[in-house]
Amino acid sequence: MSDTDLPASLIEIREDFLALEKQDKLLLLLEFANELPELPEKFAEHPDLLEQVVECQSPVFIFVEVDENRIVHLHATAPKEAPTTRGFASILAQGLTGLSVEQVLAVPDDFPNTIGLTEAVSPLRIRGMTALLGRTKRQVREKTAA
């Protein structure tokens, strides 16, 4: 995958992970988990608006908004007791929010496999992150289909 395939936000995240040893990758993932943005009040009060990503081992829920300028905003929630899942959700929320619809849809589906975490977490966890990305892209497509 070339850097031209990714927006700068995801290139930076990928480079940060690839520069680290296995144990430090897990620490960076934990940092991301601690940085997962809180849900806006409208979602916190209406969790039924969020979609569960059932492929994840821990309960994680997402909601995508696309504003009038076709800019994507990804909202996610995952329990603090599930730092890996929470970290993945945070990586995508931070990396995709603020991008255009076209940029989000152009993110390669295998992005989670390219950031160097396959040596630090189980394939099942990577599958969960891949599902998070897939569901995000599906919601973007659905919200822009009209």
HELIX and SHEET records of a PDB file:
HELIX    1   1 ASP A    3  ASP A    5  5                                   3    
HELIX    2   2 ALA A    8  LEU A   18  1                                  11    
HELIX    3   3 LYS A   22  ASN A   34  1                                  13    
HELIX    4   4 GLU A   41  ALA A   44  1                                   4    
HELIX    5   5 PRO A   47  LEU A   49  5                                   3    
HELIX    6   6 PRO A   83  LEU A   96  1                                  14    
HELIX    7   7 VAL A  101  ALA A  106  1                                   6    
HELIX    8   8 PHE A  111  THR A  114  5                                   4    
HELIX    9   9 PRO A  123  THR A  144  1                                  22    
SHEET    1   A 3 GLU A  51  GLN A  52  0                                        
SHEET    2   A 3 PHE A  61  VAL A  66 -1                                        
SHEET    3   A 3 VAL A  72  THR A  77 -1                                        
END                                                                             
